[in-house]
Each structure stands twice: as C-alpha cells, then as structure tokens.
Amino acid sequence: MTTALADRARAGRQRRTPATRYPRKGLILTLGGGALAAFAMLPATVQARGVPQSFADLAAKVKPAVVSIAVERTGGPAARRGLPPGFRNPFPEGSPYHDFFRRFFDGPDRGGPAEPRRRFRAVGSGFVIDPTGFVVTNHHVVDNATKVEVLFDGGKRRKATVVGRDAKTDLALLKVKGDGPFPHIVWGDSDKTRVGDWILAVGNPFGLNSTVTAGIVSARGRSLGGAALVDFLQVDAPINKGNSGGPTFNMAGEVVGVNTAIYSPTGGSVGLGFAIPSNTAREVVEQLKSGKISRGWLGVQIQDVSDDIAKAVGLEKARGALVAAVMPDSPAARAGVQPSDIIVGWAGQDIEDTRDLVRKVAYTKAGRKVTAVVWRNGSRKSLTVLVAESGVQQAAASAGASPGGNAELGLSVAPVDDGLRRRFGLKRGAEGLVIVEIAPKSAAAAKNLRPGDLVTHVNGNRVATAAAMKRHVEAARRGGRAAVLFRILRGERPIFVTVELG
C-alpha cells in the first residue's frame, strides 16, 4: 500500500506545471481561484498603499509648532470638586435635598457658603498658525481662564492672551506675547481627507508634552451631541485628556483637524477620537481674528424628513429639512418659505438633513442672496433668500446670545421640541421658550435664570417664538420701562422674574 500511494503522488507531481510547482514570489491567499483572479484584476489605484516605514521625518517637521496650553482658573465649591464652571445644584428649590447639597455645589451668590475662590490648573494642546504667534486651541481649554501660558516643544514658556473663542464650534484663538517669528504650520484641505487616510496627532496627553500618535481617518461627518455646526472627523490615532486643541496632520504635514473629543467608557483612548475639520476651523479662526463671530440666520423651525413623510409628499427619498414654523419678519418669511415646505437645496447644494441646513445657513455671510429650493405640493420651487445675521454678534472673547436669543438680556431661547424636552426633562405638554444658554455676568444671570427654565409669558403676553419675545422686550423699552417681567416654569412651579433692561 505504501508503494501504491507513492506512485500516485509521483504521478500527481508529473501532471503539475512548473508554475504550479514553484509559485513566483507574491501574495499568497487562502482563496478560491476565482477570488484570487478577481483580486488580481483590481486596478492598482484601489489597492492599499504600503504602511509608512516611519513617521519620524513628519513628526520632526511639525512638532516645533505644536504647543502645550497651561491654564489657570478660579472657582468655588463646584470647581474644587472637579465640576465644570457654572455647575448648579442639581436639585430644584423646594426639594428636601436642595438646602443640603447647596453647601457642596453652590457659591455664596446662590446661597452657598462664602468660601475663598481657589486657583485650579488645567492643560491642553494647541498649534501656531502663523509666524506672528497666533495659536489655535479648543474653547473648553481656555474657557473662564484667568491666566494662559504656552509651552513650546523646546521648553520655552510664553504668556498668551485669548483673542477670541467660539463655544458653538469649541474653538479659540490665542496670541503669544513676545517677538517672533514663531515656528508655524499650515492648514490642509479637510474636504480632500478620505476615510482610510493616514493621519498623525501631536499633543499633550496627561501632561506628557509633544506626544506623537498615528492612525487613520475612521469616518467623516460624525455628529456629537448639540454641536450642530461641526461635522467631525473620526480618527483612531490615540488621543487622551490633554490632547484637546491639538492638531491632526495629513502625510504632507498639513493640519486637517483640531482634536476635540473622545468617546470612551474608561476615560482613556479606545480608538474613537473626533477632530474639527480644518476647513471649518480655518473659517472660524479668521472670524475670531476679526473680533466678531457672524453667522447667517434663516428664521425657521425645522425637523428631519422621515421615510413616511417622504412617501406622503412624493419625495424620492427621505432628505432635506421639513419646515415646522416660520418666524415672523424673518429672512424665510420674506422669501416666501411656508410651513410644510421641505428645504432640499441651498446655494446650489443639496440638503441632506436638518443639521446640514443649519450648518450651511450658519456659514453663509449675512447680506448674501441665496437660492433656496423647496419641495412644495409635489414639485420643486426656487426662492431667493436675503440672509440676515444671527444673534451671535460677539467680540469673540466675550459671551453673547446665540441664534434666537436676546443679546442685551444675555440669554438664548428655543421653542420646545422633543429634543429639548428630553434634554431638560420637560413634560410632553410643555409650551413656550426654553432657555438653552445664559451669558455670564448678564442681566439674566443676575436674576438666577438658568438653562431649562421655560419662558411662557413676557410682560403678561404669551410667547412661543424668539421673535415674539424680542417684540415684547422692545415694546417695554419704547414704553420707558426699566425691566421686563418673565413668567417661567421651573419644573412644575411657576415663577415671576424681573430682568433689567440695559
């Protein structure tokens, strides 16, 4: 039997071709012949590029312009316990726990103990964008800072001032004190960055200066919470606490993103990092340099288009932004936009969803005429919109009112919707305007108004839109009044609050 098996094996070897017997050097795959042939037919342009042998040259090129940001803040009881600035007692007035927890969370201005304010230090990252010493970082890195210092790669430390910051995009611009020129890096085109491209992140994780990590772009167009104005790049280069504000580079050494956030169940990197695209950051930074953030305003309440809505109105697929309401005397109203219109185009570009429309409108310059395409009664209709300027009109270093707010009172409001109900725990039947933001040291802040308060009446008049609230405030001013009377619901309790007019 052994001889018979040997004879069969010998016969099999004789039937094989030389190419089969001695395969040429190359990729060996455990695939069927058809699958291997299909792989071989792929054009070279879609096959994976080789892994870089080293990132050392790139790292050496960019590191001198990447800096650490050291920030000093002052804070009361909440800050001392590691809570964010402005943190409030989580229990409402009247709750049996309110008075007990007030001593832990609230300062003397809110009934807490009169403790001395103490200094706290925090660190982040940033990068120099021109030889005169302008530095880009995150808004949350320098928010409420009383002192800012920039530490360069070589160990040189310089004082810096906050030129401007924008909470809506979480970006800030600093200016290093002292003579230049300073080492700097250039912006890249984030629109050309593709999923799968190599990237390099440099920063200050956990205070470890000039740390370099590498990875790829994992995804584009990611949404993070309420950051409607940013479509984030998702990266898997390890970034951690302290990397905030640092740059993400492409292989040409150009900045394609500003590292801002991570998703992590542990607090450390698990390969889910998020960066503000450079094209967004560059536009905001230029406005910060000018001392004013200016964003376009349309004046509509919108919601996403579901599959069922698309079928009902005859759209080929679910896309665009459904207009739920049009604010009186707004750019949308003057252009002829109507409730139940679906905005499917803006300035020659398709609109995918509500976030897409919000972003495109916000980055449209005020005073520009734009063609908006709406889906109405089963067909497209083009409307000409003269874009107005939103309520965000601040010299960027100071806080101002966001769209739909009132700058002089220092508050930002929005009509109640399902998202705000979930965010602030409002009842399903709640109606009015939700306060979503309060400017520090404003008239509203002085009266202890807070995010989540529901404004139902202004000077006895029911309000459902920001425009209506503004009309009643202006009417009070024209009538010579020194303050306006707000009726608000805080939880289930109605409260009347007077807010002084500046």
MOLIN-V478366 format. One line per field, one symbol per residue. phi: phi as a letter, one per 30 degrees, with the letter a starting at -180 (. if undefined). burial: 1 if it has 9 or more other ideal C-beta (glycine too) atoms within 8 Angstrom, else 0. A space follows every 50 residues. Layout:
phi: ???
burial: ???
This chain:
phi: .ddddddddddddddddedddbdddldccdbdeddddddddddedcdddd dedacddddddceeccbcccbcbcacedddcicdeidcedcdejddcddd dedcccdddbjdddcddccbcbbabaadcaddjdbcadeddceidcabbc cdedjdcbdbcddabbddchbbbcbddjdcdcdbbcdccddcdcdjddbb cbabdhiddhdcbbabddabidcbhcdddbcddcbcdebbejdejdcccd dcicdcacdbabcadcjcdbibcbbdedddddddddddddiacbbdbcjb cbbdcdeddeddciddadajbdddacddhceddddjdbeidcdcbbhicd cdaddddedddeccddjdcbdccccbhibdbcbcccdccdddbcdedcdb dceicbdddibbbbddbddddddciddeddbkcddcabddhcddddcidb ejdcdcbbhicdbbbddddddddddddddidcaccccbcciccdbcbccd dd
burial: 00000000000000000000000000000000001100100000000000 00001001100110111111111111111100001000100000000100 11001111010100100001001111111000111111101110100111 11100001110111110111111111000001011011110010001111 11111000011111111101011000101111111111110111111111 10111111110101000011011111111111111011100111111111 11101000110010100111111011100111111010001111110000 10111111111111010101111111000100111111111111010001 11101110111111111001100101000101111111100111101011 01111111100010111111011011100000111111110010001110 10
